[in-house]
Amino acid sequence: MELQMSNQFELNIELFVAPDMKIELVDKVIEKKAARQAADATASNASKASLNAARATTLLSPLALAACGGGGAGSDGAANNGQITSSILNAYDIHGLSNSAVELNAAITFPIISGLRYQPAATSFIHADGENYAFYSPTLYYEEPLLPTIMYRQNDDRGYDYVSVLGELKLGNARDYAPISIGSSVDNSIVIVDAGIETRGLSPAEWPFGDIVIGSVTDSQFVFSTISEMKGFYHSVDVGDLTGDGLDDIAALHMGVKKEGFGEENFNIHTYVQNSAGGFDRVALFDTNFVSTIGVGGGSVTIHDLDLDGSAEVIRAAYVRGLRTYDETSENNLESSFQIFDRNADGNFILTYSHPRVGSFLEENGSLGATKIEVFDFNQDGAPDLIMSLEGGVPGNPNTYLSQGIEIFLNNGDGSFSRETETVLSKYNWLSSELQFREFEVLDVNNDSFPDFVLHGMALFGSNGQKSMDLAELIFLNEDGDYFTQLSSDPSYDLNLTNLPNNIMFVRAMEMVDEQLEFFVMQSNGLPLTVSVDIV
């Protein structure tokens, strides 16, 4: 097996390599980064050097050899006999600029279900019962019978081991998820929204649609249950306190429901309020005078206290302009990039701010629509700002879903926002031939207190994945609250993943661990890898 990281640097990993294998790469120094990082580099590098030395002693086990195609039935530990096994690949560091490292820790399993080669946009992660779990459900699936979800648990070496196949959790389009606290337990559960399968040969109105499900830990076992009372094309979800009682509630955005055929209710965000018993009641929290016109409406929802008054607002970002039927006489017709709803004295959410369609939301610019919206403080001025990912079409690309983009709106401090996308990003939308991604995570990847963002890279519309993926293209560094720099523009960073055991289906940013950025890399056979990247 060979892992080639770039044309400049090449690393050969032999299956029986000794643990003291040395890898030497040329360090390149960029003046601006060196000046900014010199003050705190010494202590940090000493700690990381100790950690990396410990990791470098890990060997590839016989079970991992078998999973990679080596070893075979006669090797130690031996024949798989159809059983699913797992182990950790030899841990290693690649040293680049200022001891930056890429580390692969793989949880290797045999293929579980060959049909899970479809691209999941929303593999779900949760910390519960003292463990980290990942749930891998089909996304962008087109056929029946539905496929089950695969459950993984993170091990001590930061890889993910196979746990079980969840036959009761069969989703057609696991579109989004959010950790949720039920009762007094913190983030012990997870809510997943499913749009359902997009059945080939049927119109969207004929698709079966999906459900809102909650998974909780009961006696060390995950139990999933459906809370939605009607099928919907559920596209986005977030959790937060919508009633002021201190409990997490749910806002789930849909693009149509099964109610007397195909159509919408008054508003395309369903709200579920947590009760004292830990259950969820469907409560219409939006002003009943607010009527959405027919069509897919919003594409993403989030809950956050934008005005810092102690009460959360609901923010809804618009979807693709061409897929919406508008009532031009109504101010509530989503002829906007995003809208903000605040809770009034009666407990209802009313529209308090609507931002005009600008930038990538404009039809003349190709009409992209939001798939995720997050709140972050870009310039650390204390005022919450907004970042969104979008999908759709751009000029010169007639295919609606072969383009993607990013939009950024900064808080003016008076309840309004200004689009600053072109001020802080040199490029903000891409053809899939240039860059493939869906959604993102906001993280401080270089530990400088300024929020960065990391795209979730995907092998779009290809059932066999792709051979390589450049992680540097997915990472955007916040330069002291002035602008973002795409890491691939810096030649010192070479983070190209190639020649893994299987094709890459998607790469999803997870979190920061020991000041390192972690990616969850799904291979085409349903077996995950973990990649840790050290950005300084």
C-alpha positions as CSV (number, residue, x, y, z in Angstrom):
1,M,0.0,0.0,0.0
2,E,1.4,3.4,-0.9
3,L,0.3,6.8,0.3
4,Q,1.5,9.6,-2.0
5,M,1.0,13.0,-0.5
6,S,2.1,15.1,-3.4
7,N,4.4,15.4,-6.4
8,Q,7.0,17.0,-4.1
9,F,6.9,14.6,-1.2
10,E,6.2,10.9,-1.4
11,L,5.8,8.5,1.5
12,N,5.7,4.7,1.0
13,I,4.0,2.7,3.7
14,E,4.9,-0.9,3.5
15,L,2.7,-3.3,5.4
16,F,5.5,-4.8,7.4
17,V,7.5,-1.7,8.0
18,A,9.5,-1.3,11.2
19,P,8.2,1.2,13.8
20,D,11.4,3.3,13.6
21,M,10.8,4.3,10.0
22,K,11.9,7.8,9.5
23,I,10.2,10.3,7.3
24,E,12.0,13.5,6.4
25,L,10.4,16.3,4.6
26,V,11.6,19.8,3.8
27,D,10.2,22.5,6.0
28,K,9.2,25.7,4.3
29,V,8.7,28.9,6.2
30,I,6.4,31.7,5.2
31,E,7.4,35.0,6.8
32,K,4.0,36.1,8.0
33,K,3.1,32.8,9.7
34,A,6.5,32.5,11.3
35,A,6.3,36.0,12.8
36,R,2.8,35.4,14.1
37,Q,3.5,32.0,15.6
38,A,6.9,32.5,17.1
39,A,5.7,33.6,20.5
40,D,3.8,30.4,21.4
41,A,5.5,27.8,19.2
42,T,8.1,26.4,21.7
43,A,5.8,25.0,24.4
44,S,3.2,23.7,21.8
45,N,5.8,22.0,19.7
46,A,7.4,20.3,22.7
47,S,4.1,18.8,23.7
48,K,3.2,17.7,20.2
49,A,6.7,16.2,19.7
50,S,6.2,14.0,22.7
51,L,2.7,12.9,21.5
52,N,3.9,12.2,18.0
53,A,6.8,10.1,19.3
54,A,4.4,7.9,21.2
55,R,2.1,7.5,18.2
56,A,5.0,6.6,15.9
57,T,5.5,3.3,17.7
58,T,2.2,1.8,16.7
59,L,2.4,-1.1,14.4
60,L,0.0,-2.4,11.8
61,S,-1.8,-5.5,13.2
62,P,-2.5,-8.7,11.4
63,L,-6.2,-7.9,11.4
64,A,-5.6,-4.6,9.7
65,L,-3.4,-6.4,7.1
66,A,-6.3,-8.7,6.3
67,A,-8.7,-5.8,6.0
68,C,-6.3,-4.1,3.6
69,G,-6.0,-7.3,1.5
70,G,-2.7,-8.4,3.1
71,G,-2.0,-11.4,5.4
72,G,-4.8,-13.6,4.4
73,A,-6.4,-16.7,6.0
74,G,-3.1,-18.1,7.2
75,S,-1.8,-15.0,9.0
76,D,-1.8,-14.4,12.8
77,G,-5.2,-13.7,14.1
78,A,-6.4,-15.1,11.0
79,A,-9.2,-15.9,8.7
80,N,-12.0,-13.5,8.8
81,N,-14.7,-16.1,8.1
82,G,-17.1,-13.3,7.1
83,Q,-16.7,-11.6,10.5
84,I,-16.3,-7.9,10.7
85,T,-13.0,-7.0,12.4
86,S,-11.1,-3.8,13.1
87,S,-7.7,-2.5,14.0
88,I,-5.5,0.6,13.7
89,L,-3.1,1.3,10.8
90,N,0.4,2.3,11.7
91,A,0.3,5.8,13.0
92,Y,2.7,8.3,11.5
93,D,3.4,12.0,11.1
94,I,4.3,14.0,8.0
95,H,6.3,17.1,9.0
96,G,5.9,20.2,6.9
97,L,5.8,23.8,7.8
98,S,6.7,24.4,11.5
99,N,6.1,20.7,12.4
100,S,2.6,20.6,10.9
101,A,1.5,17.0,10.7
102,V,-0.9,14.8,8.9
103,E,-1.7,11.6,10.8
104,L,-3.9,8.7,9.6
105,N,-5.5,6.5,12.2
106,A,-7.8,4.0,10.5
107,A,-10.6,2.0,11.9
108,I,-10.5,-0.8,9.3
109,T,-13.5,-3.0,8.9
110,F,-14.5,-5.4,6.1
111,P,-17.3,-4.1,3.8
112,I,-20.6,-4.2,5.6
113,I,-23.1,-3.3,2.9
114,S,-21.9,-2.7,-0.6
115,G,-24.9,-0.4,-1.2
116,L,-23.6,2.2,1.2
117,R,-21.4,3.6,-1.5
118,Y,-23.8,6.5,-1.9
119,Q,-22.6,9.9,-0.6
120,P,-23.7,10.7,2.9
121,A,-23.9,14.4,3.6
122,A,-24.8,14.0,7.2
123,T,-22.9,11.3,9.0
124,S,-23.9,12.0,12.6
125,F,-21.6,12.3,15.6
126,I,-22.5,12.2,19.2
127,H,-20.7,11.9,22.6
128,A,-22.8,9.7,24.9
129,D,-22.3,7.3,27.7
130,G,-18.6,8.4,27.9
131,E,-17.9,7.5,24.3
132,N,-17.8,9.1,20.9
133,Y,-20.1,7.5,18.2
134,A,-20.6,8.0,14.5
135,F,-23.7,6.9,12.6
136,Y,-23.3,6.4,8.9
137,S,-26.7,6.6,7.0
138,P,-27.3,6.6,3.3
139,T,-27.8,10.0,1.7
140,L,-28.8,10.9,-1.8
141,Y,-30.3,7.4,-2.1
142,Y,-32.7,6.6,-4.9
143,E,-34.0,3.1,-4.4
144,E,-35.9,0.7,-2.1
145,P,-35.5,-1.2,0.0
146,L,-33.9,1.3,2.3
147,L,-30.4,0.6,3.7
148,P,-29.7,0.5,7.4
149,T,-27.4,2.7,9.4
150,I,-23.9,1.6,10.5
151,M,-22.8,2.5,14.0
152,Y,-19.1,3.1,14.9
153,R,-17.4,3.9,18.2
154,Q,-14.1,5.9,18.5
155,N,-11.3,3.9,20.0
156,D,-8.3,5.1,22.2
157,D,-6.2,5.7,19.1
158,R,-8.8,8.1,17.6
159,G,-9.9,5.7,14.9
160,Y,-13.5,4.4,14.6
161,D,-14.3,0.7,15.2
162,Y,-17.4,-1.0,13.8
163,V,-20.1,-1.6,16.4
164,S,-23.2,-2.8,14.7
165,V,-25.7,-2.4,11.9
166,L,-28.8,-0.6,13.0
167,G,-31.5,-2.4,11.0
168,E,-34.2,-0.3,12.7
169,L,-32.7,3.0,11.4
170,K,-33.2,3.0,7.7
171,L,-33.1,6.5,6.2
172,G,-33.3,7.6,2.5
173,N,-31.6,10.9,2.9
174,A,-30.1,11.7,6.3
175,R,-29.8,15.4,5.5
176,D,-28.7,16.9,8.8
177,Y,-28.3,16.3,12.5
178,A,-27.8,18.0,15.9
179,P,-26.7,16.7,19.3
180,I,-29.4,17.4,21.9
181,S,-29.6,17.4,25.7
182,I,-32.7,15.6,27.1
183,G,-33.5,16.3,30.7
184,S,-30.4,17.0,32.8
185,S,-28.0,15.0,30.6
186,V,-25.8,17.1,28.4
187,D,-25.7,16.2,24.7
188,N,-26.7,12.6,25.4
189,S,-28.9,12.3,22.4
190,I,-29.1,13.1,18.7
191,V,-31.8,14.3,16.4
192,I,-31.5,13.4,12.7
193,V,-33.7,14.8,9.9
194,D,-34.4,12.6,6.9
195,A,-35.7,13.9,3.6
196,G,-36.5,10.4,2.3
197,I,-35.4,8.8,-0.9
198,E,-35.6,10.7,-4.1
199,T,-37.2,7.9,-6.0
200,R,-36.0,7.6,-9.6
201,G,-38.7,8.2,-12.2
202,L,-41.1,10.0,-9.8
203,S,-41.8,13.7,-9.4
204,P,-40.8,15.3,-6.1
205,A,-44.5,15.4,-5.1
206,E,-44.5,11.6,-5.4
207,W,-41.4,11.0,-3.3
208,P,-42.2,9.2,0.0
209,F,-40.4,11.8,2.2
210,G,-38.8,11.1,5.6
211,D,-39.0,11.6,9.3
212,I,-37.5,13.3,12.3
213,V,-35.8,10.8,14.6
214,I,-34.1,11.0,18.0
215,G,-31.5,8.5,19.2
216,S,-30.8,8.2,22.9
217,V,-28.7,6.0,25.2
218,T,-30.7,3.5,27.2
219,D,-28.8,0.8,29.2
220,S,-25.7,1.4,27.1
221,Q,-27.8,0.8,23.9
222,F,-28.9,3.4,21.4
223,V,-32.6,3.5,20.8
224,F,-34.1,5.6,18.0
225,S,-37.7,6.8,17.8
226,T,-39.6,8.9,15.4
227,I,-41.1,12.2,16.7
228,S,-42.6,13.7,13.5
229,E,-46.2,13.1,13.0
230,M,-46.1,13.5,9.2
231,K,-43.7,12.7,6.5
232,G,-41.7,15.6,5.2
233,F,-38.7,16.5,3.0
234,Y,-36.7,17.5,6.1
235,H,-33.6,19.4,5.1
236,S,-32.1,21.0,8.1
237,V,-32.3,20.9,11.9
238,D,-31.0,22.7,15.0
239,V,-31.7,22.6,18.7
240,G,-31.9,25.4,21.3
241,D,-34.2,26.8,24.0
242,L,-37.2,28.1,22.1
243,T,-39.5,28.6,25.2
244,G,-37.1,30.0,27.9
245,D,-37.5,27.0,30.2
246,G,-33.8,25.9,29.9
247,L,-34.5,22.7,27.9
248,D,-33.4,22.0,24.3
249,D,-36.1,22.2,21.7
250,I,-36.0,21.3,18.0
251,A,-36.5,23.4,14.9
252,A,-36.7,21.2,11.8
253,L,-37.0,22.8,8.4
254,H,-38.8,20.9,5.6
255,M,-39.3,21.5,1.8
256,G,-42.8,20.0,1.8
257,V,-44.9,17.6,3.8
258,K,-47.3,14.7,3.1
259,K,-50.5,16.5,4.1
260,E,-53.5,16.0,1.8
261,G,-51.0,15.2,-0.9
262,F,-48.0,17.5,-1.5
263,G,-47.8,20.9,0.1
264,E,-46.7,23.0,3.0
265,E,-48.3,24.1,6.2
266,N,-48.3,27.7,7.1
267,F,-44.6,27.7,7.8
268,N,-41.8,25.3,6.7
269,I,-40.1,25.1,10.1
270,H,-41.7,22.5,12.5
271,T,-40.9,23.2,16.2
272,Y,-40.9,20.5,18.8
273,V,-40.8,21.5,22.5
274,Q,-39.2,19.3,25.1
275,N,-41.5,18.5,28.0
276,S,-40.7,17.7,31.6
277,A,-40.7,13.9,30.9
278,G,-38.1,14.2,28.2
279,G,-40.6,13.8,25.3
280,F,-41.2,16.3,22.5
281,D,-44.5,17.9,21.6
282,R,-45.2,19.5,18.3
283,V,-46.0,23.2,19.1
284,A,-46.5,25.9,16.4
285,L,-44.3,28.7,17.7
286,F,-44.4,30.9,14.7
287,D,-46.9,33.7,14.3
288,T,-50.1,32.2,12.7
289,N,-50.3,35.3,10.5
290,F,-47.1,34.3,8.8
291,V,-48.0,32.3,5.7
292,S,-45.4,30.8,3.4
293,T,-46.3,30.5,-0.2
294,I,-46.1,27.1,-2.0
295,G,-42.6,25.9,-2.8
296,V,-39.5,24.6,-1.1
297,G,-38.8,27.9,0.8
298,G,-35.9,27.9,3.2
299,G,-33.0,25.6,2.9
300,S,-31.4,25.8,6.4
301,V,-32.3,26.8,9.9
302,T,-30.3,27.6,13.1
303,I,-31.1,28.8,16.6
304,H,-28.9,31.5,18.3
305,D,-29.1,34.5,20.5
306,L,-28.1,37.1,17.9
307,D,-29.0,40.2,19.8
308,L,-27.5,38.9,23.1
309,D,-30.6,39.6,25.1
310,G,-30.7,36.1,26.6
311,S,-33.5,34.8,24.3
312,A,-32.7,32.8,21.2
313,E,-33.8,33.8,17.7
314,V,-34.5,31.5,14.8
315,I,-32.6,32.2,11.5
316,R,-33.8,30.7,8.3
317,A,-31.7,30.9,5.1
318,A,-33.3,30.8,1.7
319,Y,-33.0,28.0,-0.9
320,V,-32.5,28.1,-4.7
321,R,-34.5,31.0,-6.2
322,G,-35.7,29.1,-9.2
323,L,-37.4,26.4,-7.1
324,R,-39.7,28.8,-5.3
325,T,-43.2,30.1,-6.2
326,Y,-43.4,33.7,-4.8
327,D,-46.3,35.8,-3.7
328,E,-44.8,39.2,-4.6
329,T,-47.4,41.0,-2.5
330,S,-46.1,39.5,0.8
331,E,-43.1,40.6,2.7
332,N,-42.8,37.1,4.0
333,N,-42.2,35.4,0.6
334,L,-38.5,34.5,1.2
335,E,-37.5,37.0,-1.5
336,S,-34.5,37.3,0.8
337,S,-31.2,35.7,1.6
338,F,-32.1,35.0,5.2
339,Q,-34.7,36.0,7.8
340,I,-34.5,36.4,11.6
341,F,-37.5,35.6,13.9
342,D,-37.5,36.7,17.5
343,R,-39.9,35.6,20.3
344,N,-42.5,38.1,21.4
345,A,-44.2,38.5,24.8
346,D,-46.8,35.9,23.8
347,G,-44.1,33.3,23.1
348,N,-44.6,33.4,19.3
349,F,-41.7,34.0,16.9
350,I,-42.3,36.9,14.6
351,L,-40.2,38.2,11.7
352,T,-37.9,41.0,12.8
353,Y,-35.3,41.1,10.0
354,S,-35.2,40.1,6.4
355,H,-32.0,40.5,4.3
356,P,-32.5,41.1,0.5
357,R,-31.3,38.5,-1.9
358,V,-27.7,39.3,-2.8
359,G,-24.6,37.6,-4.1
360,S,-25.0,33.9,-4.8
361,F,-28.7,34.1,-3.9
362,L,-29.4,36.2,-6.9
363,E,-30.8,34.5,-10.0
364,E,-28.5,36.4,-12.3
365,N,-25.6,34.9,-10.4
366,G,-26.9,31.4,-10.9
367,S,-29.2,31.2,-7.9
368,L,-27.7,29.1,-5.2
369,G,-29.6,28.2,-2.0
370,A,-28.4,27.6,1.6
371,T,-27.8,24.1,2.9
372,K,-26.3,25.2,6.3
373,I,-26.2,28.4,8.3
374,E,-23.9,28.9,11.4
375,V,-23.3,31.8,13.8
376,F,-19.8,32.8,14.5
377,D,-17.8,35.9,15.5
378,F,-15.6,36.5,12.5
379,N,-13.7,39.5,13.8
380,Q,-14.0,38.9,17.5
381,D,-15.9,42.2,18.1
382,G,-18.6,40.5,20.3
383,A,-21.3,40.7,17.6
384,P,-22.5,37.4,16.2
385,D,-22.0,37.1,12.4
386,L,-23.4,34.5,9.9
387,I,-21.7,32.1,7.5
388,M,-23.7,29.9,5.0
389,S,-23.0,27.1,2.6
390,L,-25.0,26.9,-0.6
391,E,-25.7,24.6,-3.5
392,G,-27.2,25.2,-6.9
393,G,-26.0,26.6,-10.2
394,V,-23.6,29.4,-11.2
395,P,-23.3,31.2,-14.6
396,G,-22.0,28.8,-17.2
397,N,-23.2,25.8,-15.4
398,P,-26.8,24.9,-16.2
399,N,-26.9,21.8,-13.9
400,T,-28.6,23.0,-10.7
401,Y,-26.6,20.8,-8.3
402,L,-23.1,20.9,-9.7
403,S,-22.0,24.2,-8.0
404,Q,-21.5,25.2,-4.4
405,G,-20.7,28.4,-2.5
406,I,-20.1,30.2,0.7
407,E,-21.7,33.5,1.9
408,I,-20.7,35.6,4.9
409,F,-22.8,38.4,6.5
410,L,-21.3,40.6,9.3
411,N,-23.3,42.0,12.1
412,N,-23.6,45.8,12.0
413,G,-24.4,46.0,15.7
414,D,-27.8,47.5,15.2
415,G,-29.8,44.3,14.3
416,S,-28.8,44.5,10.7
417,F,-26.2,42.6,8.6
418,S,-24.0,43.5,5.7
419,R,-22.8,41.0,3.0
420,E,-19.0,41.0,3.2
421,T,-18.4,37.7,1.3
422,E,-16.3,39.3,-1.4
423,T,-14.4,41.4,1.2
424,V,-13.2,38.4,3.2
425,L,-13.0,35.7,0.5
426,S,-11.1,35.9,-2.8
427,K,-13.4,33.1,-4.3
428,Y,-16.8,32.1,-2.8
429,N,-18.4,29.8,-5.3
430,W,-17.1,26.8,-7.2
431,L,-18.1,24.4,-10.0
432,S,-17.9,20.8,-8.8
433,S,-15.0,20.4,-11.3
434,E,-13.1,22.9,-9.2
435,L,-14.1,21.9,-5.6
436,Q,-16.6,19.5,-4.3
437,F,-18.2,20.0,-0.9
438,R,-21.4,20.1,1.1
439,E,-21.6,22.1,4.3
440,F,-18.8,23.0,6.7
441,E,-17.7,23.3,10.3
442,V,-16.6,26.4,12.1
443,L,-13.5,25.6,14.2
444,D,-10.3,27.4,15.3
445,V,-8.0,25.1,13.5
446,N,-4.7,27.0,14.2
447,N,-5.6,27.9,17.8
448,D,-5.3,31.7,17.3
449,S,-8.7,32.5,18.8
450,F,-10.1,33.6,15.4
451,P,-12.8,31.2,14.0
452,D,-11.8,29.4,10.8
453,F,-14.1,27.2,8.6
454,V,-13.5,23.8,7.1
455,L,-15.6,22.4,4.2
456,H,-16.9,18.8,4.1
457,G,-15.3,17.5,1.0
458,M,-17.4,15.0,-1.1
459,A,-17.1,12.9,-4.2
460,L,-20.3,14.2,-5.7
461,F,-22.5,12.1,-7.9
462,G,-20.0,9.3,-8.3
463,S,-20.9,5.9,-6.8
464,N,-17.3,4.8,-6.6
465,G,-15.8,7.9,-5.0
466,Q,-12.6,9.5,-6.0
467,K,-8.9,8.5,-5.8
468,S,-7.6,11.6,-3.9
469,M,-8.7,14.7,-2.0
470,D,-6.6,17.7,-1.0
471,L,-7.5,18.6,2.5
472,A,-5.8,22.0,2.1
473,E,-8.5,23.0,-0.3
474,L,-11.1,22.5,2.4
475,I,-9.5,24.6,5.1
476,F,-10.0,28.4,5.3
477,L,-7.9,30.3,7.8
478,N,-9.2,33.5,9.4
479,E,-6.4,36.0,9.2
480,D,-6.8,38.0,12.4
481,G,-10.5,38.9,11.5
482,D,-9.5,40.6,8.3
483,Y,-10.1,37.9,5.6
484,F,-10.0,34.2,5.0
485,T,-7.1,32.4,3.2
486,Q,-7.7,29.0,1.6
487,L,-4.9,26.8,2.8
488,S,-4.2,25.4,-0.6
489,S,-3.0,28.8,-1.7
490,D,0.0,28.3,0.7
491,P,2.5,26.0,-1.0
492,S,4.0,25.1,2.3
493,Y,1.0,22.9,3.2
494,D,0.8,19.7,1.3
495,L,-2.2,17.7,2.6
496,N,-3.3,15.7,-0.5
497,L,-4.7,12.3,0.4
498,T,-4.0,9.7,-2.3
499,N,-3.8,6.0,-2.7
500,L,-5.8,5.1,0.4
501,P,-6.9,1.5,0.7
502,N,-10.2,2.4,-1.1
503,N,-11.6,5.4,-2.9
504,I,-12.7,8.4,-0.9
505,M,-16.4,9.1,-0.7
506,F,-16.3,12.1,1.6
507,V,-14.2,13.9,4.2
508,R,-16.0,15.5,7.1
509,A,-14.4,17.8,9.6
510,M,-15.2,16.7,13.1
511,E,-13.5,18.7,15.9
512,M,-10.3,19.8,17.5
513,V,-8.4,17.2,19.5
514,D,-5.1,18.0,21.2
515,E,-5.0,21.2,19.1
516,Q,-5.3,19.1,15.9
517,L,-8.1,19.2,13.4
518,E,-9.7,15.8,12.9
519,F,-11.4,14.6,9.7
520,F,-13.7,11.6,9.3
521,V,-12.8,10.0,6.0
522,M,-15.3,7.5,4.6
523,Q,-14.1,5.1,2.0
524,S,-16.2,3.6,-0.8
525,N,-16.6,0.3,1.0
526,G,-18.1,1.9,4.1
527,L,-15.0,1.8,6.2
528,P,-13.8,5.0,7.9
529,L,-10.4,6.5,8.5
530,T,-9.5,9.3,10.8
531,V,-7.1,12.0,9.7
532,S,-5.5,14.5,12.1
533,V,-4.0,17.7,10.8
534,D,-1.8,20.0,12.7
535,I,-2.1,23.6,11.4
536,V,0.2,26.2,12.9
